Amino acid sequence: MNLRGTTPPTRQRAASSWVVCLAAALLTAACGNEVSIDAPNGRAPSAPAFADSAVDADLVARGAYLATVGNCAGCHTAPGGAAMAGGLRIETPYGAVYTGNLTPDLQTGLGGWTADDFHRAMHDGRAPDGRRYAPAFPYPSFTHVARADNDALFAYLQSLPPVQQANRPHELRFPYGTQVALAVWQWITFTPADAPTVAPSAGVARGAYLVRGLGHCGECHAPRDHWSAAASDLSGGEMPGARWYAPSLHPTLGSADALAQTVALLRDGRNSHGTVTGPMATVVLKSTQHWRAADLEQAARYLQSLPPAPPAAEAAPAAATLLAAGARLYADRCADCHGNDGAGVPDAYPALAGNPSVTQPSVRNLVQLLRHGGFAPTTAAQPRPFGMPPADLSPDQTAAVLTHLRQAWGHRATAVSALDVLKAN
């Protein structure tokens, strides 16, 4: 089974100059996971595949679990809105998008869809009437989902109470989102996968299937090329349309307990090295903490099977005045919770010493945490998680305290400037 998206080289070489120029202007809009299925489908409703009231309850239950694995509700349920009815507004650099209604309402949802229609949307990125979806609906990942799993997902969605809620059109600037742009993007960068009929049930193959398919981890954790298409590796990068950095998921050499640490982070929202916050906190809250133990373990084993991440280059020490200013700010603002030694407090405040989030190549996440605060997800392991309030710091102060964090306790990450802070805001 091929789990890697490909960019057909013959197609790239065959592209004429006008196509390339057009694509260069249009395709930056392909920003990962911010546009969802657009229902209705623009055609007369047909009989849904699972209209029979005697639909297999086990199929619906399996679909419900798969919807949790894929975190469908995370995008398709607006705050205070009906489950899976869409309407969530998501800001992107190219305008706003609105998530679609996945309930089985005939006029505004998926009530007129068939199982074939749903599979085509997931696998090919095409609507029942042939329209192409913006790749921000993560069909470049969902194309790897087995037909049997798509059928189960569709059965679950068809079992939901129908909600009549019209889908709002996206507010993307021209020409982003036009069918011409999307046709060019798909032609150059996207080939539907040779997905299995039935998903792998165990082993690292199961982990790869979950991570690369429904889990769609690469939509955030894969770097993107000049077409904004996600690469096949999970080496991290700036999150499209967000002010966050998705770290590499490749293993780090010398981490003997990495498997257990990965499972703990996905299940509990924390491990001995740190706590999830930001967008990943929502993923843990709504999705990964509910994965079956075997699926979590196999996903972690697959991630550990990836090529090790190269060691970060050690940076030169920052100026003594900057380090001293950062140390004073840390002692005044941070040490009461995280400790003078950066060790934190178990089950309360995460350690900063040895925390890989502190020494990431990008300082975006650290800047966002200081500016907006940090809030961990509620999980069975931490039903009342501690949060961090925002810090009222100037760009110079932020740069100083972050430089201290990145060069204290044996850390050798690069220093942070006020310009770095301003660019990350």
C-alpha positions as CSV (number, residue, x, y, z in Angstrom):
1,M,0.0,0.0,0.0
2,N,1.4,3.4,-1.0
3,L,1.0,5.9,1.8
4,R,3.0,8.6,0.2
5,G,1.5,11.4,-1.8
6,T,3.3,11.8,-5.1
7,T,3.9,14.6,-7.6
8,P,3.9,13.1,-11.0
9,P,7.2,14.3,-12.6
10,T,5.9,13.8,-16.2
11,R,3.0,16.1,-15.4
12,Q,5.3,18.8,-14.0
13,R,7.5,18.7,-17.1
14,A,4.5,18.8,-19.4
15,A,3.0,21.9,-17.8
16,S,3.0,24.8,-20.2
17,S,4.2,28.2,-19.1
18,W,0.7,29.6,-18.8
19,V,-0.3,26.8,-16.5
20,V,2.7,27.3,-14.3
21,C,2.2,31.0,-14.1
22,L,-1.5,30.5,-13.2
23,A,-0.7,27.8,-10.7
24,A,1.9,29.9,-9.0
25,A,-0.6,32.6,-8.4
26,L,-3.4,30.3,-7.3
27,L,-2.1,27.4,-5.4
28,T,-0.8,29.0,-2.3
29,A,-4.3,28.5,-1.0
30,A,-3.8,24.8,-0.6
31,C,-3.2,25.3,3.2
32,G,-3.8,21.8,4.7
33,N,-6.7,21.3,7.0
34,E,-8.9,24.4,6.9
35,V,-11.6,23.7,4.2
36,S,-14.0,20.9,4.7
37,I,-16.6,19.0,2.6
38,D,-19.0,21.4,1.0
39,A,-22.5,20.1,1.1
40,P,-25.1,20.2,-0.5
41,N,-23.8,18.6,-3.6
42,G,-25.6,20.7,-6.2
43,R,-27.7,17.9,-7.7
44,A,-31.1,16.3,-7.1
45,P,-31.1,14.2,-3.9
46,S,-30.7,10.5,-4.5
47,A,-31.4,7.7,-2.2
48,P,-28.7,7.4,0.5
49,A,-26.9,4.1,0.8
50,F,-27.7,3.6,4.4
51,A,-31.4,4.8,4.5
52,D,-32.5,1.4,5.8
53,S,-33.4,1.6,9.5
54,A,-32.0,-1.8,10.0
55,V,-28.5,-0.6,9.2
56,D,-25.8,-2.7,11.0
57,A,-25.3,-1.1,14.5
58,D,-21.8,-2.5,14.6
59,L,-21.0,-0.6,11.4
60,V,-22.3,2.6,12.8
61,A,-20.4,2.1,16.0
62,R,-17.2,1.5,14.1
63,G,-17.9,4.6,12.0
64,A,-18.3,6.6,15.2
65,Y,-14.9,5.5,16.4
66,L,-13.3,6.3,13.1
67,A,-14.9,9.8,13.2
68,T,-13.2,10.3,16.5
69,V,-9.9,9.1,15.1
70,G,-10.2,11.6,12.3
71,N,-11.4,14.3,14.7
72,C,-14.3,15.1,12.3
73,A,-16.2,17.0,15.0
74,G,-13.2,19.3,15.6
75,C,-13.9,21.1,12.4
76,H,-17.5,20.2,11.6
77,T,-19.0,21.3,14.9
78,A,-19.2,25.1,15.6
79,P,-19.0,26.3,19.2
80,G,-22.6,26.0,20.6
81,G,-23.8,24.4,17.3
82,A,-25.2,21.0,16.6
83,A,-22.8,18.1,16.2
84,M,-21.4,17.7,12.7
85,A,-23.6,20.5,11.3
86,G,-20.6,22.6,10.3
87,G,-20.6,26.4,10.2
88,L,-17.2,26.8,11.9
89,R,-15.4,29.9,10.6
90,I,-11.7,29.4,10.1
91,E,-9.5,32.3,9.1
92,T,-6.7,31.6,6.6
93,P,-4.2,33.9,4.9
94,Y,-6.5,33.7,1.8
95,G,-9.8,34.5,3.4
96,A,-12.3,32.7,5.6
97,V,-13.6,29.2,5.1
98,Y,-16.7,27.6,6.7
99,T,-16.9,23.9,7.4
100,G,-19.7,21.9,5.9
101,N,-22.8,20.2,7.3
102,L,-22.2,16.5,7.6
103,T,-25.6,15.6,9.0
104,P,-28.0,13.6,6.8
105,D,-30.3,16.6,6.0
106,L,-31.5,16.3,2.5
107,Q,-31.2,20.0,1.5
108,T,-28.2,21.2,3.4
109,G,-26.2,18.1,4.5
110,L,-25.3,14.7,3.2
111,G,-28.8,13.3,3.1
112,G,-28.8,13.0,-0.7
113,W,-25.3,11.4,-0.8
114,T,-24.5,7.8,-1.4
115,A,-21.7,5.7,0.0
116,D,-20.0,6.1,-3.4
117,D,-20.3,9.8,-3.2
118,F,-18.7,9.9,0.2
119,H,-15.9,7.6,-0.9
120,R,-15.2,9.8,-3.9
121,A,-15.0,12.9,-1.7
122,M,-12.6,11.2,0.7
123,H,-10.5,9.4,-1.9
124,D,-10.5,11.7,-4.9
125,G,-11.3,15.2,-3.5
126,R,-14.3,15.5,-5.7
127,A,-17.9,16.4,-4.9
128,P,-20.8,14.2,-6.2
129,D,-21.4,16.8,-8.9
130,G,-17.7,16.7,-9.9
131,R,-16.5,19.9,-8.2
132,R,-13.0,19.7,-6.8
133,Y,-12.5,20.4,-3.2
134,A,-9.8,22.8,-1.9
135,P,-7.0,20.6,-0.5
136,A,-7.5,22.3,2.8
137,F,-10.1,19.6,3.2
138,P,-7.4,17.0,3.9
139,Y,-8.3,14.5,1.1
140,P,-4.5,14.3,0.3
141,S,-4.4,12.3,3.6
142,F,-7.9,10.8,3.5
143,T,-7.2,9.3,0.1
144,H,-5.4,6.6,2.0
145,V,-8.5,5.5,3.9
146,A,-9.9,2.1,3.1
147,R,-13.2,1.8,1.4
148,A,-14.6,-0.2,4.2
149,D,-13.7,2.5,6.7
150,N,-15.2,5.2,4.5
151,D,-18.4,3.1,4.4
152,A,-18.5,2.9,8.1
153,L,-17.9,6.6,8.5
154,F,-20.7,7.3,6.1
155,A,-23.0,4.9,8.0
156,Y,-22.3,6.8,11.2
157,L,-22.9,10.2,9.7
158,Q,-26.2,9.0,8.2
159,S,-27.2,7.8,11.6
160,L,-27.0,11.3,13.1
161,P,-30.0,13.5,13.6
162,P,-30.4,15.7,10.5
163,V,-29.8,19.4,11.0
164,Q,-31.1,21.9,8.5
165,Q,-28.3,24.4,8.4
166,A,-27.2,25.9,5.1
167,N,-23.6,25.9,4.3
168,R,-22.0,29.3,4.1
169,P,-19.9,29.9,1.0
170,H,-16.2,30.4,1.6
171,E,-14.8,33.9,1.6
172,L,-11.6,33.2,-0.2
173,R,-10.0,36.0,-2.2
174,F,-10.1,35.5,-5.9
175,P,-8.7,33.3,-7.5
176,Y,-8.2,31.0,-4.5
177,G,-10.8,28.3,-4.5
178,T,-11.8,28.6,-8.1
179,Q,-12.3,25.4,-10.0
180,V,-9.6,26.3,-12.4
181,A,-7.0,26.8,-9.6
182,L,-8.1,23.5,-7.9
183,A,-7.9,21.6,-11.2
184,V,-4.4,22.8,-11.8
185,W,-3.4,22.0,-8.2
186,Q,-4.7,18.5,-8.4
187,W,-3.2,17.9,-11.8
188,I,0.3,18.9,-10.6
189,T,0.4,17.6,-7.0
190,F,-2.3,15.0,-6.3
191,T,-2.7,11.4,-7.3
192,P,-5.3,9.4,-5.5
193,A,-3.7,6.6,-3.5
194,D,-4.1,2.9,-4.2
195,A,-6.0,2.6,-0.9
196,P,-6.8,-0.9,0.5
197,T,-10.3,-2.3,0.5
198,V,-9.9,-3.2,4.2
199,A,-7.6,-1.3,6.6
200,P,-4.7,-3.1,8.3
201,S,-5.7,-4.4,11.6
202,A,-2.5,-4.6,13.6
203,G,1.2,-3.9,13.6
204,V,3.2,-0.9,12.3
205,A,1.2,-1.1,9.1
206,R,-1.9,-0.2,11.2
207,G,0.0,2.7,12.8
208,A,1.1,4.0,9.4
209,Y,-2.5,3.8,8.1
210,L,-3.8,5.8,11.1
211,V,-1.1,8.4,11.1
212,R,-1.1,8.9,7.3
213,G,-4.8,8.5,6.7
214,L,-7.6,9.4,9.1
215,G,-5.2,10.8,11.6
216,H,-4.0,13.2,8.9
217,C,-1.0,14.1,11.0
218,G,0.9,15.3,8.0
219,E,-1.5,18.1,7.3
220,C,0.2,19.9,10.2
221,H,3.5,18.1,10.7
222,A,4.7,17.7,7.2
223,P,6.7,20.5,5.5
224,R,5.2,22.0,2.3
225,D,6.6,22.6,-1.1
226,H,6.2,25.7,-3.3
227,W,2.8,24.4,-4.4
228,S,1.8,24.2,-0.7
229,A,1.5,20.4,-1.1
230,A,2.5,18.4,2.0
231,A,5.7,16.3,1.8
232,S,5.7,12.7,2.6
233,D,7.9,13.0,5.7
234,L,6.7,14.3,9.1
235,S,9.7,16.6,9.8
236,G,7.6,19.5,11.0
237,G,7.0,23.0,9.7
238,E,5.0,26.2,10.1
239,M,1.3,25.4,10.2
240,P,-0.5,27.0,7.2
241,G,-2.9,29.7,8.2
242,A,-1.8,29.6,11.8
243,R,0.8,31.1,14.0
244,W,2.0,27.8,15.3
245,Y,4.9,25.5,14.5
246,A,4.2,21.8,14.2
247,P,7.3,19.9,15.4
248,S,8.9,17.0,13.8
249,L,7.4,13.6,14.6
250,H,10.5,11.7,13.7
251,P,12.3,10.1,16.7
252,T,15.2,11.6,18.5
253,L,18.3,9.5,18.9
254,G,19.0,8.4,22.4
255,S,15.4,8.5,23.7
256,A,15.0,5.0,25.2
257,D,11.4,5.6,26.5
258,A,10.1,7.4,23.4
259,L,7.4,4.9,22.7
260,A,5.8,5.2,26.1
261,Q,6.3,9.0,26.1
262,T,4.5,9.3,22.7
263,V,1.6,7.2,23.9
264,A,1.3,9.2,27.1
265,L,1.3,12.5,25.3
266,L,-1.4,11.4,22.9
267,R,-3.5,9.7,25.6
268,D,-3.0,12.0,28.6
269,G,-2.0,15.3,27.0
270,R,1.3,15.2,28.9
271,N,4.4,13.1,29.5
272,S,7.5,13.5,31.5
273,H,8.9,16.0,29.0
274,G,6.0,18.4,28.7
275,T,2.3,19.2,28.2
276,V,0.4,19.8,24.9
277,T,-1.1,23.2,24.4
278,G,-2.3,25.2,21.4
279,P,-3.9,23.3,18.4
280,M,-2.6,20.0,19.6
281,A,-4.5,20.3,22.9
282,T,-7.7,20.3,20.9
283,V,-6.6,17.2,19.0
284,V,-5.9,15.4,22.2
285,L,-9.1,16.6,23.8
286,K,-11.4,15.5,21.0
287,S,-9.5,12.7,19.3
288,T,-6.3,10.9,20.4
289,Q,-7.2,10.4,24.1
290,H,-10.2,8.4,22.8
291,W,-8.2,6.1,20.5
292,R,-8.0,2.5,21.5
293,A,-4.9,1.5,23.3
294,A,-3.8,-0.8,20.6
295,D,-4.2,1.9,17.9
296,L,-2.2,4.5,20.0
297,E,0.6,2.0,20.5
298,Q,0.8,1.1,16.8
299,A,0.7,4.8,15.8
300,A,3.6,5.4,18.3
301,R,5.5,2.4,16.9
302,Y,5.1,3.7,13.4
303,L,6.4,7.1,14.4
304,Q,9.4,5.5,16.1
305,S,10.1,3.6,12.9
306,L,10.6,6.8,10.9
307,P,14.2,7.9,10.2
308,P,15.7,9.7,13.2
309,A,15.6,13.5,13.2
310,P,19.1,15.0,12.7
311,P,20.5,16.5,15.8
312,A,20.1,20.2,16.1
313,A,23.2,22.3,15.7
314,E,24.5,23.9,18.9
315,A,24.2,27.7,18.8
316,A,26.7,30.1,20.2
317,P,25.9,31.5,23.6
318,A,23.9,34.7,23.5
319,A,25.2,38.0,24.8
320,A,25.7,38.0,28.6
321,T,23.4,41.1,29.0
322,L,20.6,39.3,27.2
323,L,21.0,36.1,29.2
324,A,21.1,38.1,32.5
325,A,18.0,40.0,31.6
326,G,16.2,36.7,30.7
327,A,17.3,35.0,33.9
328,R,15.9,37.9,36.0
329,L,12.6,37.8,34.1
330,Y,12.4,34.0,34.6
331,A,13.1,34.3,38.3
332,D,10.4,36.9,38.6
333,R,7.7,35.5,36.3
334,C,8.2,31.8,35.8
335,A,10.3,30.2,38.6
336,D,7.4,29.9,41.1
337,C,5.7,27.3,38.9
338,H,8.5,25.9,36.8
339,G,11.3,26.0,39.4
340,N,14.6,27.7,39.4
341,D,16.1,24.5,37.9
342,G,13.3,24.3,35.3
343,A,12.2,20.9,36.7
344,G,8.5,22.0,37.1
345,V,6.1,20.2,39.4
346,P,5.0,16.7,38.6
347,D,1.3,16.5,37.6
348,A,1.0,20.2,37.7
349,Y,3.5,22.4,35.9
350,P,5.6,21.0,33.0
351,A,9.4,20.9,33.2
352,L,11.2,23.3,30.9
353,A,14.6,21.8,31.3
354,G,15.0,19.1,28.7
355,N,11.6,20.0,27.2
356,P,11.9,19.6,23.4
357,S,9.3,22.3,22.8
358,V,11.7,24.9,24.3
359,T,14.4,24.2,21.8
360,Q,12.4,23.8,18.6
361,P,13.9,25.5,15.5
362,S,11.0,27.9,15.5
363,V,10.0,30.1,18.5
364,R,6.4,30.6,17.3
365,N,4.9,28.3,19.9
366,L,6.8,29.8,22.7
367,V,5.8,33.3,21.7
368,Q,2.1,32.3,21.4
369,L,2.2,30.7,24.8
370,L,3.7,33.8,26.5
371,R,1.3,36.0,24.6
372,H,-2.0,34.1,25.0
373,G,-1.2,31.6,27.8
374,G,-1.1,27.9,27.8
375,F,-4.0,25.5,28.4
376,A,-3.7,21.8,28.5
377,P,-6.6,19.5,27.5
378,T,-8.8,17.8,30.0
379,T,-8.1,14.0,30.0
380,A,-8.7,11.1,32.3
381,A,-5.1,11.5,33.5
382,Q,-5.5,15.2,34.2
383,P,-9.2,16.0,34.7
384,R,-8.4,19.5,36.0
385,P,-5.3,20.6,34.2
386,F,-3.3,23.6,35.3
387,G,-3.1,26.5,32.9
388,M,-0.6,29.3,32.3
389,P,-1.9,32.9,32.2
390,P,-0.7,35.2,29.4
391,A,2.5,37.2,30.2
392,D,2.4,40.9,29.7
393,L,5.9,41.3,28.2
394,S,7.4,43.6,25.6
395,P,9.1,42.1,22.5
396,D,12.5,42.8,24.1
397,Q,11.4,41.1,27.4
398,T,9.9,38.1,25.5
399,A,13.2,37.7,23.5
400,A,15.2,37.8,26.7
401,V,13.3,35.3,28.7
402,L,13.0,32.9,25.7
403,T,16.7,33.2,25.1
404,H,17.3,32.2,28.7
405,L,15.0,29.2,28.4
406,R,16.7,28.1,25.2
407,Q,20.2,28.4,26.6
408,A,19.7,27.4,30.3
409,W,20.0,23.9,31.8
410,G,22.3,22.6,29.1
411,H,20.1,23.8,26.2
412,R,22.1,25.1,23.2
413,A,19.3,26.5,21.0
414,T,19.6,29.7,19.1
415,A,19.0,33.1,20.8
416,V,15.8,35.0,20.2
417,S,15.6,38.6,19.1
418,A,12.8,41.1,19.4
419,L,12.4,40.9,15.6
420,D,11.8,37.1,15.9
421,V,9.1,37.8,18.5
422,L,7.4,40.4,16.3
423,K,7.5,38.0,13.3
424,A,6.0,35.2,15.3
425,N,3.0,37.3,16.6
